[in-house]
Amino acid sequence: MSALLFGLLVVLFIINVPIAVALGVSAAIIIIVQGDIPLLAVMQRMFNSVDSFPLLAVPFFILAGKLMETGGISKRLIHFAEVMVGRLKGGLGIVSIIACGFFAAISGSAAATTAAVGSILIPAMVKKGYDKNFSTAIQAAGGTVGIMIPPSVPLVLFGVAAGVSISDLFIAGIVPGLLVMGSLMILVYIISIMKGYGGGEKYGFKDFLIAFKDAIFALLMPVIILGGIYGGIFTPTEAAVVAVVYGLIIGLFVYKEIKWKDLGEIFNSSLVITSVIMFIMSCAAVFGYLLTREKVPVEMTELMLSITDNWIVALLIINVLLLIVGTFMETAAAIIILTPILAPIATALGIDLTHFGIIMIVNLAIGFITPPVGLNLFVASNIAGTKFESLVKAIIPFIIIMIIDVLIVSFIPSISLMLVD
């Protein structure tokens, strides 16, 4: 039955059925064939899978990101980053990566980070003489840190699926996120020297103070969120609500770039994104239930241990699997489906699940810039007005450097766990 379940899922993917529908339909067919589970129980399991207090963080972080995206936060963060490093070779490209890091600490979404920063910096880079495909590739790759640096919606999903502390996952994601940012900036700097892309305008200390003052409320948001969580003041879910209130106040009354009439569209777009994620989760929960019922996680653990009991070799195999899955599957679905299968293997091999969660997220982040499905590539190419196919060559160096980052994060656990109690 497990082979039939996966076979149905693959066929539905091939004929381009939406992920959530494919998960639900394949699971429903197996349930009908087996005939020993009432369909009402399926609906109850779908509802129970999203009836979770920690999952409330997802819609609120999405809404907070939308408020910050609309409220003038992104352009202030970009200007602050430009004042700091814009004068360097490839300065605007480096600014793009730093700005993505700032915005990632607000939005929790790779696509939102790519769109918010890219809409400003891709045209700016092209205007300064950067190759359009290179500029677009920088932005697509930089946007991937949106799901690594907390708050991160995928980290919330993994925490719920694996029963791991979301607070610990958030803290564990900081250093790996900074590692990826640093490696991308070094790559942009090297390529810019080779291509002769010059630095930008030089700024003085006075300019820095002005930019810092203008961006202070934007910079305070991640400090409030992470400081509150790590200090035990509030839970990740409560932090998401605080972020929404903070974003509303800053956008409406401080920067005054959100108008009351804009709130309807902001709430509506946040609702649509949340609905998609929750629908995927509910259908994936039924799919996961069948996997557990058919003892697939147990069999996969036994199979892996029969191949090797060396955690290094096992992690290499898991990394390859995650890279392949991330190329073809939406991140939320991949997390919900694979976590019940891979988490027991990680536990059996003595791998800390908080560390393993970061490995999964960094791996799946590469899927955002990997053809043929790479969401960030589509978002960035639409902003730049360039063809998706033309980005493939430009994005390859970024994929390679991020694979190296995955290996570093995988085999040096202290990178993920150094800040976790």
For each residue, the residues with C-beta under 8 A, 3 or more apart:
1: 4 5 30 33 34 290 294
2: 5 6 290 291 294 296
3: 6 7
4: 1 7 8 30 33
5: 1 2 8 9 26 27 30 287 290 291 294
6: 2 3 9 10
7: 3 4 10 11
8: 4 5 11 12 25 26 29 30
9: 5 6 12 13 22 23 26 287
10: 6 7 13 14
11: 7 8 14 15
12: 8 9 15 17 21 22 25 26
13: 9 10 16 17 19 22 328
14: 10 11
15: 11 12
16: 13
17: 12 13 21 22 25
18: 21 22
19: 13 22 23 280 329 330 333
20: 23 24 276 279 280 282 283 284 333
21: 12 17 18 24 25 283
22: 9 12 13 17 18 19 25 26
23: 9 19 20 26 27 280 283 284 286 287 333 337
24: 20 21 27 28 283 286 287
25: 8 12 17 21 22 28 29
26: 5 8 9 12 22 23 29 30 287
27: 5 23 24 30 31 42 283 286 287 289 290
28: 24 25 31 32 39 42 286
29: 8 25 26 32 33
30: 1 4 5 8 26 27 33 34 290
31: 27 28 34 35 37 39 42 286 290
32: 28 29 35 39
33: 1 4 29 30
34: 1 30 31 37
35: 31 32
36:
37: 31 34 41 42
38: 41 42
39: 28 31 32 42 43
40: 43 44
41: 37 38 44 45
42: 27 28 31 37 38 39 45 46 286
43: 39 40 46 47
44: 40 41 47 48
45: 41 42 48 49 285 286 289
46: 42 43 49 50 282 283 285 286
47: 43 44 50 51 282
48: 44 45 51 285
49: 45 46 52 281 282 284 285 286
50: 46 47 55 278 281 282 285
51: 47 48
52: 49 55 56 160
53: 56 237
54: 57 156 159 160 166 235 236 237
55: 50 52 58 156 160 278 281
56: 52 53 59 60 237 240
57: 54 60 61 151 156 166 236 237 239 240
58: 55 61 62 153 156 157 240 274 277 278
59: 56 62 63 270 271 274
60: 56 57 63 64 237 240 241 243 244
61: 57 58 64 65 107 108 151 153 156 240 243
62: 58 59 65 66 108 109 153 270 273 274
63: 59 60 66 67 244 247 266 267 270
64: 60 61 67 68 106 107 108 240 243 244 246 247
65: 61 62 68 69 106 107 108 109 112
66: 62 63 69 70 112 266 269 270
67: 63 64 70 71 244 247 248 251 258 266
68: 64 65 71 73 74 103 106 107 116 218 221 247 250 251
69: 65 66 73 74 103 107 112 115 116
70: 66 67 251 257 258 262 266
71: 67 68 247 250 251 252 255 257 258
72: 75 76 251 255 257
73: 68 69 76 77 103 106 116 218 221 250 251 255
74: 68 69 77 78 99 103 116 117 119 120
75: 72 78 79 120
76: 72 73 79 80 211 214 215 218 255
77: 73 74 80 81 99 102 103 215 218 219
78: 74 75 81 82 95 99 117 120 121
79: 75 76 82 83 211 214 215
80: 76 77 83 84 102 211 212 214 215 219
81: 77 78 84 85 86 95 98 99 102
82: 78 79 85 86 91 92 95 200 203 211
83: 79 80 86 203 207 208 211
84: 80 81 95 98 208
85: 81 82 88 91 94 95 98
86: 81 82 83 91 92 94 95 199 200 201 203
87: 91 199 200 201 202 203
88: 85 91 94 189 199
89: 189 192 193 197 198 199
90: 93 94 188 189 191 192 193 197 199
91: 82 85 86 87 88 94 95 199 200
92: 82 86 95 96 121 124 125 128 130 200
93: 90 96 97 125 130 134 135 138 188 189 192 197
94: 85 86 88 90 91 97 98 185 188 189
95: 78 81 82 84 85 86 91 92 98 99 121 200
96: 92 93 99 100 117 118 121 125 138 139 142 188
97: 93 94 100 101 138 141 142 145 181 184 185 188
98: 81 84 85 94 95 101 102 181 185
99: 74 77 78 81 95 96 102 103 117 121 142
100: 96 97 103 104 113 114 117 139 142 143 145 146 181
101: 97 98 104 105 142 145 149 177 178 181
102: 77 80 81 98 99 105 106 218 219 222
103: 68 69 73 74 77 99 100 106 107 112 113 116 117 146
104: 100 101 107 108 113 145 146 147 148 149 152 177
105: 101 102 149 150 151 221 222 225 226
106: 64 65 68 73 102 103 218 221 222 243
107: 61 64 65 68 69 103 104 112 113 116 146
108: 61 62 64 65 104 112 146 147 150 151 152 153 156
109: 62 65 112 113 146 147 153
110: 113 114 143 144 145 146 147 331 365 368 375 376
111: 114 115 143 146 368 375 376 379
112: 65 66 69 103 107 108 109 115 116 146
113: 100 103 104 107 109 110 116 117 142 143 145 146
114: 100 110 111 117 118 139 140 142 143 146 376 379 380
115: 69 111 112 118 119 143 379 383
116: 68 69 73 74 103 107 112 113 119
117: 74 78 96 99 100 103 113 114 120 121 139 142 143
118: 96 114 115 121 122 136 139 140 143 379 380 383 384
119: 74 115 116 122 123 383
120: 74 75 78 117 123 124
121: 78 92 95 96 99 117 118 124 125 135 139
122: 118 119 125 126 132 135 136 139 380 383 384
123: 119 120 126 127
124: 92 120 121 127 128
125: 92 93 96 121 122 128 130 135 138
126: 122 123 129 130 132 135 384
127: 123 124
128: 92 124 125 197 198 200
129: 126 197 198
130: 92 93 125 126 134 135 197
131: 134 135 195 394
132: 122 126 135 136 384 386
133: 136 137 386 390 391 393 394
134: 93 130 131 137 138 191 195 394
135: 93 121 122 125 126 130 131 132 138 139 384
136: 118 122 132 133 139 140 380 381 383 384 386 391 394
137: 133 134 140 141 369 380 391 394 395 398
138: 93 96 97 125 134 135 141 142 184 188 398
139: 96 100 114 117 118 121 122 135 136 142 143 376 380 383 384
140: 114 118 136 137 143 144 368 369 374 376 377 379 380 391 395 398
141: 97 137 138 144 184 369 376 395 398 402
142: 96 97 99 100 101 113 114 117 138 139 145 181 184
143: 100 110 111 113 114 115 117 118 139 140 146 368 376 379 380
144: 110 140 141 147 148 180 365 366 368 369 376 402
145: 97 100 101 104 110 113 142 148 149 177 180 181 365
146: 100 103 104 107 108 109 110 111 112 113 114 143 149 152
147: 104 108 109 110 144 152 153 154 155 331 361 364 365 368
148: 104 144 145 152 173 176 177 180 358 361 362 365
149: 101 104 105 145 146 152 173 174 177 178
150: 105 108 155 169 170 171 173 174 177 222 225 226
151: 57 61 105 108 155 156 170 225 236 239 240 243
152: 104 108 146 147 148 149 155 156 169 170 173 361
153: 58 61 62 108 109 147 156 157 277 332
154: 147 157 158 331 332 335 361 364
155: 147 150 151 152 158 159 166 169 170 173 357 361
156: 54 55 57 58 61 108 151 152 153 159 160 166 169 236
157: 58 153 154 160 161 277 281 332 335 336
158: 154 155 161 162 164 169 335 339 357 360 361
159: 54 155 156 162 163 164 165 166 169 357
160: 52 54 55 156 157 163 166
161: 157 158 335 336 339 340 343
162: 158 159 339 343 353 356 357
163: 159 160
164: 158 159 168 169 353 354 357
165: 159 168 169 354
166: 54 57 155 156 159 160 169 170 235 236
167: 170 171 229 230 235 236
168: 164 165 171 172 354 420 421
169: 150 152 155 156 158 159 164 165 166 172 173 354 357 358
170: 150 151 152 155 166 167 173 174 226 229 236
171: 150 167 168 174 226 229 230 419 420
172: 168 169 175 176 354 355 357 358 416 417 419 420
173: 148 149 150 152 155 169 170 176 177 358 361 416
174: 149 150 170 171 177 178 226 419
175: 172 178 179 415 416 418 419
176: 148 172 173 179 180 358 362 405 409 415 416
177: 101 104 145 148 149 150 173 174 180 181
178: 101 149 174 175 181 182
179: 175 176 182 183 405 408 409 415
180: 144 145 148 176 177 183 184 362 365 402 405
181: 97 98 100 101 142 145 177 178 184 185
182: 178 179 185 186
183: 179 180 186 187 401 402 404 405
184: 97 138 141 142 180 181 187 188 398 401 402
185: 94 97 98 181 182 188 189
186: 182 183 189 190
187: 183 184 190 191 397 398 401
188: 90 93 94 96 97 138 184 185 191 192
189: 88 89 90 93 94 185 186 192 193
190: 186 187 193 194
191: 90 134 187 188 194 195 197 397
192: 89 90 93 188 189 195 196 197
193: 89 90 189 190 196
194: 190 191
195: 131 134 191 192
196: 192 193
197: 89 90 93 128 129 130 191 192
198: 89 128 129
199: 86 87 88 89 90 91 202
200: 82 86 87 91 92 95 128
201: 86 87
202: 87 199
203: 82 83 86 87 207 208 211
204: 207 208
205: 208 209
206: 209 210
207: 83 203 204 210 211
208: 83 84 203 204 205 211 212
209: 205 206 212 213
210: 206 207 213 214
211: 76 79 80 82 83 203 207 208 214 215
212: 80 208 209 215 216 219
213: 209 210 216
214: 76 79 80 210 211
215: 76 77 79 80 211 212 218 219
216: 212 213 219 220
217: 220 221 250 254 255
218: 68 73 76 77 102 106 215 221 250
219: 77 80 102 212 215 216 222 223
220: 216 217 223 224
221: 68 73 105 106 217 218 224 225 243 246 247 250
222: 102 105 106 150 219 225 226
223: 219 220 226 227
224: 220 221 227 228 242 243 246
225: 105 150 151 221 222 228 229 239 242 243
226: 105 150 170 171 174 222 223 229 230
227: 223 224 230 231 233
228: 224 225 231 233 234 238 239 242
229: 167 170 171 225 226 232 233 234 235 236 239
230: 167 171 226 227
231: 227 228
232: 229
233: 227 228 229
234: 228 229 238 239 242
235: 54 166 167 229 238 239
236: 54 57 151 156 166 167 170 229 239 240
237: 53 54 56 57 60 240 241
238: 228 234 235 241 242
239: 57 151 225 228 229 234 235 236 242 243
240: 56 57 58 60 61 64 151 236 237 243 244
241: 60 237 238 244 245
242: 224 225 228 234 238 239 245 246
243: 60 61 64 106 151 221 224 225 239 240 246 247
244: 60 63 64 67 240 241 247 248
245: 241 242 248 249
246: 64 221 224 242 243 249 250
247: 63 64 67 68 71 221 243 244 250 251
248: 67 244 245 251 252 258
249: 245 246 252 253 254
250: 68 71 73 217 218 221 246 247 253 254 255
251: 67 68 70 71 72 73 247 248 254 255 256 257 258
252: 71 248 249 256 258 260
253: 249 250 256
254: 217 249 250 251
255: 71 72 73 76 217 250 251 258
256: 251 252 253
257: 70 71 72 251
258: 67 70 71 248 251 252 255 262 263 266
259: 262
260: 252 263
261: 264
262: 70 258 259 265 266
263: 258 260 266 267
264: 261 267 268
265: 262 268 269
266: 63 66 67 70 258 262 263 269 270
267: 63 263 264 270 271
268: 264 265 271 272
269: 66 265 266 272 273
270: 59 62 63 66 266 267 273 274
271: 59 267 268 274 275
272: 268 269 275 276
273: 62 269 270 276 277
274: 58 59 62 270 271 277 278
275: 271 272 278 279
276: 20 272 273 279 280
277: 58 153 157 273 274 280 281 332
278: 50 55 58 274 275 281 282
279: 20 275 276 282 283
280: 19 20 23 276 277 283 284 330 332 333 336
281: 49 50 55 157 277 278 284 285 332 336
282: 20 46 47 49 50 278 279 285 286
283: 20 21 23 24 27 46 279 280 286 287
284: 20 23 49 280 281 287 288 332 333 336 337
285: 45 46 48 49 50 281 282 288 289 336
286: 23 24 27 28 31 42 45 46 49 282 283 289 290
287: 5 9 23 24 26 27 283 284 290 291 336 337
288: 284 285 291 292 336 337 340
289: 27 45 285 286 292 293
290: 1 2 5 27 30 31 286 287 293 294
291: 2 5 287 288 294 296 297 337 340 341
292: 288 289 295 296 297 340
293: 289 290
294: 1 2 5 290 291
295: 292 298 299
296: 2 291 292 299 300 341
297: 291 292 300 301 340 341 343 344
298: 295 301 302 344
299: 295 296 302 303
300: 296 297 303 304 341 342 344 345
301: 297 298 304 305 344 345 348
302: 298 299 305 306
303: 299 300 306 307
304: 300 301 307 308 314 317 345 348 349
305: 301 302 308 309 345 348 349
306: 302 303
307: 303 304 313 314 317
308: 304 305 313 314 317
309: 305 314 349
310: 313 314
311: 314 315 349 350 351
312: 315 316 411
313: 307 308 310 316 317
314: 304 307 308 309 310 311 317 318 345 349
315: 311 312 318 319 349 351 359 410 411
316: 312 313 319 320
317: 304 307 308 313 314 320 321
318: 314 315 321 322 342 345 346 359
319: 315 316 322 323 359 363 406 407 410
320: 316 317 323 324
321: 317 318 324 325
322: 318 319 325 326 334 338 359 360 363 364
323: 319 320 326 327 363 366 367 370 403 406
324: 320 321 327 328
325: 321 322 328 329 334 338 364 367
326: 322 323 329 331 334 363 364 365 366 367 370
327: 323 324 367 370 371 372 373 374
328: 13 324 325 367 372 373
329: 19 325 326 333 334 337 367 373
330: 19 280 333 334 373
331: 110 147 154 326 334 335 364 365 367 368
332: 153 154 157 277 280 281 284 335 336
333: 19 20 23 280 284 329 330 336 337
334: 322 325 326 329 330 331 337 338 364 367
335: 154 157 158 161 331 332 338 339 360 364
336: 157 161 280 281 284 285 287 288 332 333 339
337: 23 284 287 288 291 329 333 334 340 341
338: 322 325 334 335 341 342 360
339: 158 161 162 335 336 342 343 360
340: 161 288 291 292 297 337 343 344
341: 291 296 297 300 337 338 344 345
342: 300 318 338 339 345 346 356 360
343: 161 162 297 339 340 346 347 353 356
344: 297 298 300 301 340 341 347 348
345: 300 301 304 305 314 318 341 342 348 349
346: 318 342 343 349 351 353 356
347: 343 344 350 351 353
348: 301 304 305 344 345
349: 304 305 309 311 314 315 345 346
350: 311 347
351: 311 315 346 347 355 356 413
352: 355 356 413 417
353: 162 164 343 346 347 356 357
354: 164 165 168 169 172 357 358 416 417 420
355: 172 351 352 358 359 413 416 417
356: 162 342 343 346 351 352 353 359 360
357: 155 158 159 162 164 169 172 353 354 360 361
358: 148 169 172 173 176 354 355 361 362 409 416
359: 315 318 319 322 355 356 362 363 406 409 410 416
360: 158 322 335 338 339 342 356 357 363 364
361: 147 148 152 154 155 158 173 357 358 364 365
362: 148 176 180 358 359 365 366 402 405 406 409
363: 319 322 323 326 359 360 366 367 406
364: 147 154 322 325 326 331 334 335 360 361 367
365: 110 144 145 147 148 180 326 331 361 362 368 402
366: 144 323 326 362 363 369 370 399 402 403 406
367: 323 325 326 327 328 329 331 334 363 364 370 373 374
368: 110 111 140 143 144 147 331 365 374 375 376 377
369: 137 140 141 144 366 374 376 377 395 398 399 402
370: 323 326 327 366 367 373 374 399
371: 327 374 377 388 392 395
372: 327 328
373: 327 328 329 330 367 370
374: 140 327 367 368 369 370 371 377 378 395
375: 110 111 368 378 379
376: 110 111 114 139 140 141 143 144 368 369 379 380
377: 140 368 369 371 374 380 381 388 391 395
378: 374 375 381 382 388
379: 111 114 115 118 140 143 375 376 382 383
380: 114 118 122 136 137 139 140 143 376 377 383 384 391
381: 136 377 378 384 385 386 387 388 391
382: 378 379 385
383: 115 118 119 122 136 139 379 380
384: 118 122 126 132 135 136 139 380 381
385: 381 382
386: 132 133 136 381 390 391
387: 381 390 391
388: 371 377 378 381 391
389: 392
390: 133 386 387 393 394
391: 133 136 137 140 377 380 381 386 387 388 394 395
392: 371 389 395 396
393: 133 390 396
394: 131 133 134 136 137 390 391 397
395: 137 140 141 369 371 374 377 391 392 398 399
396: 392 393 399 400
397: 187 191 394 400 401
398: 137 138 140 141 184 187 369 395 401 402
399: 366 369 370 395 396 402 403
400: 396 397 403 404
401: 183 184 187 397 398 404 405
402: 141 144 180 183 184 362 365 366 369 398 399 405 406
403: 323 366 399 400 406 407
404: 183 400 401 407 408
405: 176 179 180 183 362 401 402 408 409
406: 319 323 359 362 363 366 402 403 409 410
407: 319 403 404 410 411
408: 179 404 405 411 412 415
409: 176 179 358 359 362 405 406 412 415 416
410: 315 319 359 406 407
411: 312 315 407 408
412: 408 409 415
413: 351 352 355 416 417
414: 417 418
415: 175 176 179 408 409 412 418
416: 172 173 175 176 354 355 358 359 409 413 420
417: 172 352 354 355 413 414 420
418: 175 414 415
419: 171 172 174 175
420: 168 171 172 354 416 417
421: 168
